[in-house]
Structures are given as structure tokens and as C-alpha cells.
Amino acid sequence: GLDEGCGFGAGLAVGDVTGDGAPDVAVTGNCGATTYTGPFTRTGAAAQRLFVNDLGTNRGVVMGDVDGDGRAERFWLPGPTDGDVSGPVYAEGDDGRYTELPLADGLSGQIGDINGDGYGDLVTGVPYDASLTSGATPAHRGGEIQVLYGSAQGITPEQKPQIIHQDTTGVPGTGEDGDLFGMSLGVGDTNGDKYADVLVGTPGEAVGSAKYAGGATLLRGSASGLTTAGAKAYTQNTDGVPGTSEGGDRFGAATHLVDVTKDGKAEVMVGAPGENSDGLLWTARGSASGPVTSGSTTTSGTAAGVKRRYAEINFGAALPGAQSTI
């Protein structure tokens, strides 16, 4: 069994690693990680369970097909280390061996086809800048994201990631200490153009004088990869977004892009766990022109049926694209 404090379930990913059509699961924690090979029975048992502790502490895992072979690859994100506060990234090969991607960093990650070439691309979030840590290799001021593009060879160790931050030309806003740009990530096609877009959470962003009010930035996919052209920034002060930006809301602590209406255009979902005492989730529908803020909705923790007992509810703190250590 696991020791107390192992944090089993800190990260979770699902994908078909074996190519048998059944989903496989990877679960991370502070004492290592566990992989479960499907198919799963109706009682929840897996065909195989394997404990992985080669990487020690392991806070994150991402799964997706980056080489077009019909099988998902696993990428492990152990979290900050003494020599790399931005977190190393390891690719797991078909033989079960791990290869570090020495030019890449990340504490959170998502996979989607950003350039429409049929290969999944790995997006990682690197939110901790020099103002938040004294270790080596901090992110750009305010945080950054990195993109590694898939190919027939997959993602190779010598590949240099594309880096985008709030001081990149075309990105709304400015990188400031502690913004936490990249703390959460959502990947999906919001306008139906067949290129995956990236929604970046910035829960440490100040809005006016409201510290940690938070925001989210949408970056567009294209045939040439992730672009800042047409980038959009959202806060609770954005026209059409219900509510008002307030200090400590942490809007953008969790982000997700998913097509819940089945029209081929992903909806935007952003969590603000610091809103009031129960938190909230903002949802905007996708369209041919991207997310539509007019008519967008929010759901509070209380309205969702969550009841407070001993502490704040923090509804909206976790979505599939959220960093588990918030």
C-alpha cells in the first residue's frame, strides 16, 4: 500500500497505449505512479496493474498519440526538482523505458493536434517564474507555455519547444511577477477549423487593483502551429462574462476545452475556485468565430449542489486541464 501523504491521484490520464481499443489509465502521486492496462471489467478491475517509481515524485502525466501509430504515448511530468523548478518532461517508449526531453519543461500538460497534420502535439505549462522560486531554470516572467510538435518519429529529445508567454508579440497583457501563466491548460478546437486551440489559465493575474483575480488566454491553432494571431484574453470583467473580477477569485485556476454540444466546436470552461465561499465555473459556447461570451453562464458550487461543511468548497479548482498542485 501507499504511505500517508503520497497524494495518490494527483494526476490522471487516459489513452489506448496498447492499441487494443481499450482505454489504459495512468495515475500519479508523490510516491510514484501507477499504470492500469485495460480492458476493465464491469467491477472496475484492470487487466494489469504496474507501479512505477523510477521517477520518484510524479505529479503529472499526459497521454496521446504523437506519432500516428494508433497508440497513445505517455509523457511524465514529475514536478519541480532541485535542478529544474520548471519540471522535467519524460517520454515513455513502447519498451517502457523513459527518455528525458532535455529542452522541454512542464508542470501541467495536454495533447491535441494544433497544426492539423494528424499527429498529436504536446503542450506544457511552466507557471513558476523567478519571483516564486529560487531554483534554477524558472519560466519567463509571469510564466510560459511550451509546445512540442508530433511527427512520424513522435517527439524526439533534440526537438526545441515553441515558447509563448505574455510578452510574446500578439499575446494580450504583459508578463508580471507571479501571474502563473500556464498553471492550467485546455486544448480543443473552438471554431471548427480542425486546428486545436489552447486555453491558458493565469490565476495569479491582477485585474486593475484586484490581485489574484485571474484570467485566461485563448491561442489559436493553425497549419503553421500555435499562433498569437487573434489571441483573446478573458477575465470576469470581459464583456458578456457574468460577475466582476475580485481579488483572490483565481479565475483560470482550471481551464478546459470540450465539445459538449457535439457541433464540432469546443466550449470554453474556466474555474474560479476563489469566487465567494464556494467557487464557480464559467462556460461559453464555441462557434465558427470562436468562443461566444454573450449568453455565457456561470455555475457556483452551491448551485451545483455542493454543500459546505468545514472549509471553503473551491468549486472550479479542478478540470481535466488543471495543474494538480494548485
Sequence and secondary structure as in RCSB ss.txt:
>XXXX:A:sequence
GLDEGCGFGAGLAVGDVTGDGAPDVAVTGNCGATTYTGPFTRTGAAAQRLFVNDLGTNRGVVMGDVDGDGRAERF
WLPGPTDGDVSGPVYAEGDDGRYTELPLADGLSGQIGDINGDGYGDLVTGVPYDASLTSGATPAHRGGEIQVLYG
SAQGITPEQKPQIIHQDTTGVPGTGEDGDLFGMSLGVGDTNGDKYADVLVGTPGEAVGSAKYAGGATLLRGSASG
LTTAGAKAYTQNTDGVPGTSEGGDRFGAATHLVDVTKDGKAEVMVGAPGENSDGLLWTARGSASGPVTSGSTTTS
GTAAGVKRRYAEINFGAALPGAQSTI
>XXXX:A:secstr
   TT  TTSEEEEE SSSSSS EEEEEETTEEEEEES   TTS  SEEEEE TTSSB EEEEE SSSSSS EEE
EE   BTTBTT   EEE TTS EEE TT   SEEEEE SSSSSS EEEEEE  BTTT  SSS BSTTBEEEEE  
 TT S TT   EEEETTSTT SS   TT  BTSEEEEE SSSSSS EEEEEETT  BTTBTT BEEEEEE  TTS
SEEEEEEEE TTSTT SS   TT  BTSEEEEE SSSSSS EEEEEETTSTTTBEEEEEE  TTS EEEEEEEEE
TTTTT   SSS   BTS  TTB TT 
